[in-house]
Amino acid sequence: MGLKEKLVKKDTFLWELPAGTEEGQKVPVVLFLSEELFDLLEEDALRQAVNASKLPGVRKAIYVMPDVHVGYGFPVGGVMATSTEDGIISPGAVGYDINCGVRLIATNLRAKDVAKHIKGIMDAMLREVPAGVGSKSPIKLSKSQMKEVLKEGARWAVDHGFGPEEDLNHIEDGGTIPWADPDCASKEAYERGSNELGTVGSGNHFVEIQVVEEIYDEEEAGKLGLWEGQVTIMVHSGSRGFGHQVCTDYLREALKSMSKYNIKLPDPQLACFPFKSKEGQNYFKAMGASANYAFANRQILGFKSAQVLKNYLGISWEELGYRLIYDHAHNIAKLEKYGEDLVIHRKGATRAFPGQPVIIPGDMGRASYLLVGTSESMKRSFGTTCHGAGRVMSRRKAKKFVKEVGLEKVIGGLTVVARGKATVMEEIPQAYKDVSEVVRVVEGVGIAKAVAKMKPLGTLKG
């Protein structure tokens, strides 16, 4: 009998694999899924969640979000809490793209002002915003400048002219992780990050011009300054090569240290350190530095993208009405208190604290959603919800599908620009779960409530 067959349905959107179902399983695995999304659940993703439930110092439950799919060691859409006293920290349970995250910017523009210019705007975006594998930034950083970025995060970007001071009030942690230590990152990480600040990553990363298509909560939308027909900008990117190298370095270190700390693993991809160990603390600080790089990266990208839109339309900043709604991380580990001090690993999952804006982007052809977190999320998921739609089709299969059907039929009337056709083919809407169904589950569970739905007008792919 497979693990999926052992799941117990507890409620409309709640499934559980009780603690002790498998030998060594310390806590239950709790999944938030509809029947439709349950059918798409991969056995291997569930296996990864169960493996995590056996790690030292794990607490309460492993939570699995509705956008779940297989990741490196730990599922994307997974949440794990470990004790700071007897628990571990795992690079694989954070992921390679540390603080990959999303930013939503509001404008004063209406769709009718922008739609007729969208091809020209996106072509200008392609020229002005570096994107994709190997993309280089015009911002060249010395080692001392890199250290400033790694310590200050979005604050560094604002101080260097990329956005107003007010932006920092609308970023998770104010855009700066205070425990970051640039000296805990390797020479190779510095080399990889020195010319990538202000660039869009490859794969599912993007800059998108959107229109608010529907408002679900007028009161919350009013507080956030959103209205139907309004143009918004969404940015999805992370720590680029710097964060990837930090993860690579510390996974290697973790594998070497397993015997030293007598940690037995169900999967070497979950290699970890005791949180209180020197190695565990060094990773935590290097991860913080990577997170700050990502916050600075999105701050620069968001401001530059808004600047491209402003310049193309020949309007002032006042007429554009640039205003950051929110920016949050979705691959990170944080210290939080839930009765005791815990290390909350969120991989492909984002905070949904009460009243906090939550951005759930869809694929490049469908909608994205803005929600707000609820008090219920603090009880049900360590204040967490999902980060997107979640893949259901491999990149290879997506390319094959496009070749059979034709790209124009697949993406419809959306204006998409990229430096290579391959990325667009890999990121087609059919490669992802239906984000509307994912959001339906999030609302049904009660961990966030929908405020607005944004439809893409034009997309720049990494």
N, C-alpha and C positions, 0 to 999 in steps of 0.2 A: 504494500500500500504506500502510495506517494504521500509526501507531506501535505499536499493540497487537499487530499481526501480526508486528512485528519483534522482539518480546520472546523471549528464549531461556529455556526452563525449565531451571534448573540443578539443582534438587532438588525434593522433594515440595512444599515451601512457598516456594521461592526462584525468582524470575524476574529476568532482567537485560536491560537495554538497554546493550550495551557502549559504552564511550567511543568517540567518533568515528563512531557510527552516523549522527549528524546533524552537519553542518558547525558547528564551533565548540563541540561537546560535549566538555568537558575531562575529565569523569569519568563512570563508569557510573551508571545509575539502577538501584537494587536494590529489588525489591518483595517483600514477605512476604505471600503470598496462597495460599489453597487454590483448587482448581478452581472451587468454588462462588463464592468471592469474586472470582476472576479474571473470571468471567462478568459480574460487576457493575461491574468497573472502567470508569470513564468515560475515553474518549479524551482529553477536555479536561483531566482531572486528570493523566494521564500527560504530556500536552503541557506543563503547568505545571512538572512535575518536570524535564523535559528542558530547558525554558527556564532553570531555576535552575542546571543543570549547565554552563551557558555563562558564568556570572558570574565576575568577576575574583577570583582567589585561592581558588576553591572547591577542596576537598580530598577525596580518597579516593573518595567516592560520595555521591549523593543517595539517602537511604533513604526508602522509602514503606511505611507501616504498613498492616495489614489493614483498618483502618476508613477508608481513604482516600476522600475525595471532593473535588470542586472547591472551592477557596477563592478568596480575593482574591490573585491573582498567583502564589501558591504553594499546593499542595494541603494541605488539612486532613489531618493524618496524615503530614506531611512533615518530614524532618530534613536540615539542610544545615550543613556545617562550612566556615568560611572562615578564611583565615590572618589573624592580627592584623597581619602585616607588609605583605602585598600584597593583602589581601582586603577585602571590603565588609561592611557591616551593612545589612540591608534591613527596614524597617518592615513591608512586606507579607509577608515571610517569618516574621514574628512574629505578626502579626494585629492586628485592631482591639481585641479584648478581651484586653488584656495581662494575663498571669497569671490568666486564667480557670483555675480549678482545682477540685480536689475534696478534701473532708475527711470522714473516717470516725471516728465516735465510738462507743465501746462503752458498754453499760450492764449493770447486774446484773439487769435485768428479763427475764422470759420472755414468749414470744409470747402465752401464755394469759392473762397479766396485762394485756395491752395490746389484743389483738384485739377484745375486746367493747366497748372504749371508743374505737375508732379514729375513728369519725365525729366524736365530740365533741372528741377531741384535734386532729384536722385542722382542724375549725372554729375552735378556739382558736388554732391556728397561723396560720390565715388572718387572724384579728383582730390578732394580736400581732407578726407578722413581715411587714414591708412587702415586696411582691413585684410584679414586672411593670414594663412601660413606664410611666415617669413616677412610679414609687413614690418617696415621700419618707421620710426617716428622722427620727425624733424627735431624733436627734443633729445639732445645727446647729453647724457649724464656722466659726470665724473664719479669716482667712488665716493667722494665726500658728499656730492649732491644726491647720489643714490641713498646714502645713509639718512639724509634729511627726509627724503620721500618715505623711506621705510619706517621712520620714527613718527612723522607728522601726518601721513595719509592725505586725506582731502584738504586739510589745512594748508599743506604745501602748495597744492594746486591753486587754491583761492589766493594765497599770498603772492603767487606768480601770475595773477591776472586772469585765471580761468574760473570766472563766476563770482557772484557777490558773497559777502560774509554770511548773509541770511541762509544760504544753501546749507551751511553746516548744522543748522537747527532741524534739518529735515533728512538727516542721514543717520542710519543706525550707529550708535556710539559716537555721534557727532563726526563720523568719518575718520576717527583716530582710535586705534587699539592701544591703550596705555602701556600694556605689558610687553610690547614689541621690543625685540633686541636685534638690531641689524648685524651685530657681531656673531650671531648664531647661524647665519646663512653662509654658504660656501662661496669661494671665488667663482665657481662655475655659474652659480645663481646670479651673482652680480654681473657677470659677462652677458648672460642671457637677457637680463632686465635692463641693461644700460641704454638700449635704443628701441624699446617697445612701449614706453609710457605714452598713453594717448592713442592706442591702437585697439582695433576690434579683433578679438580672437576668431579662430576658425570654427567650423562645425555649426552649432546652433546659435552662435553669437550674432548680434545684429544691431543696427540702428534703424529705427522705424518711424515714419511719419504716420500718425493715426488720426482717426476722428472718433469722438465720443458718440457712439451709436445709440446707446440706451442708458437711462438712469434708473436704478432700482431703489435707491434710498435717497430721496430728495434732501432730507435733512443733512445726512452725512456728506452728500455731494456738495451741498451749499457751503458747509464748513470748509471743504477742500477746494472750493472754487471751480467746480466742474459743472458743465451744462451740455445738453445735446447739441451736436453739430460743431463742437469745439475741437480744434486741432491740438494734438499732443505729440510729444516725442518720447520714444522709449529706447533705452540703451541696455544691452545685455552683453557684459564682458567681465573678465576677471583679472587674475594676477599674471596671466600670460606665461612666458618661459621662466620667469623668476619663481613663481609659485610651483610650477611643475618640477623645477629642479630641487626646490626645498623638499617636496614630497618624495622625490626619487632618492635624495640623499638620506633622508631619515628612515625611509622604508628599508634601505640597505643596512643602516645602523641598527634598526630594530631587529632585523633577522639575525644579526650577529650577536645581539645581547640577550636573546631568548633563553639560552641555557644559563647565562649568568644569573637571571632572575627566576629561573625554574618555571617559566610560563609555557604551558602546553597549549598548542593551537589546533583547532579543527581545520584551519585553512591558513597557509603561510601568508596569504594576501592580507590577513588581519594582524600581521606583525605589529607589536605594540611595546610600550614601555610602561612600567609603573609610573603613575602621574607624578609622584613625589621624587622620583629618581632624577639624577643629574641629566640623563639623556632625555627623559620625559619633559623636564622643564626647558631644556634647550630646544626641543621640537616645538613646544608651546610658544616660546618666544619667537622662533623663526616663522612659525605659522602666523603669529601676530604681525610680523614685519611684512609677510606676503599679503595679508589682509589689508594693510595700510597701502601697499603698492596698488592693490585693486581699487580701493576707495579713491585714490588719486587718479587712477586710470579712468574710472567712470566719470569723475568730476570734470576732467579735461574733455573726454568724449562728449558728454552731455552739453557742455558749454560750446564746444566747437561745432557740434551739429546744429545747435540753435543759431549760431553765428552764420552758418552756411544758409540756413533758411531765411534769416533776416537780410543778408546781403543779396541773395538771389531776388527777393521780392522788393529790394530797395527801400526798406522801411527802417525806422528807428527801433532801439531797444524798448522804448515806451510803447510803441505801436505793436511790437511783437508780444510784449507782456510776459516775458520769460519768468517762470516761477517753478521751482522744484517742489513736486508733491512729496516724493519720498525716494530713498535709495536703501536697499537692504541686501545683506549677504545670504547666500544659500549653500555654501560649502565651508563650514567653519566649526570650531569647538569653542564653547564659552563656559566660563565659571558662573553658575547660577545657584540660588538657594531654594530648595524645595524641602524644607525641614532640615536638611543637611546640605553641605556644599557639594555640588555635583558638577562634573564636566559633561556638558550637553553637546554631543556630536550631532551636527545636522548636515546631512549629505543630500544635496538635491532637495532640501527642505529649508523653510524660512521661519523666522520668528513671527508669531501672530499674537503679540501681547495686546491686552485690552485697549481698544481705541487706536491701535497702530495701523497705518495703511499697509496693506499687503498686496503685492503685485504678482499676479499669476499670468505670465505670457503664454500665448498659444503658439502654434507654428506660423510660418510666414504667410499662410493663406487664410487663416481663420482669425478669430477674435482673441483679444487679451482682456483680462479682468482686473479691476481694482476692488479690493475688499477691505474690511477692517477687522482686526482681531477681536476676540471676545474673552470674557472672564472664564468661560467654559473651557477654552483652550488650555488654560493654566492647570485645570484639573485633568483634562483628557489626553494631553499630548506634550507636556512640558512647554506649553505656550508656542506650539509649532503647527504650521500647515505646509502644504506642498509648494513646489516652486515652478510648476509648469504643466505641460500635458503629458510628457513621457513617451519615449519611443516605443513603437510596436513593430517597426520594420528596420532591418539592418540597412546600412548605407549601400551595400552591394545590391540588395534587393530593390532599394529605392531607385537606384540608377537603372536597373533592368526594367522596372515598371515605367519609368519615363521614356526609355527607348521604345517600349511597346506602344505607349499611349500618345506620346508627344508632349513636350514641355508646356506649350501654350494651353493645351486642354487641361493640364494638371493644375497650373497656377491661375488660370482664368484671367481676369482683367487686372490683376495686381501688377504694379511696376516693380520689378526686382532688378537690382544691379549688383554685380560682384566681379572680382578680378578673374574668376574662373568659373566656367559653367558647371564643373563637377560638384562644387559646394551647393549650388542651387538644386541640382538633381538629387543630392543626398538629403536635402532638407524639405522635401515636398510635404504638403499637408497630410497625405496618406501615410507618411512614415510615423505619424504621431497619433496618440489617443485623442479623442474629441475633448477639447479643453472645457467645453460646456458641461459635459458629463462629470468631469473631474471637479468642477466648481459646485455642481449639484451635490456631490458627496460631501465636500467641505462644509457647505451650508447645512446639509442634512445632519451631519455629525455635530454641528454647532460650534466649530472652532474658528470660524470667520463668517462674516456676512457680506454679501455682494453689494457694491455701491454703484459701479458703472462698468459698461462693456465698451471696449474700443476696437474699431475695425481698422485694419491696415490700409493705407493708401499707397505707400511706397516703402520698400525694404532694401537696405544695404546689408548684404550677407558677408560674413568674414570668410 
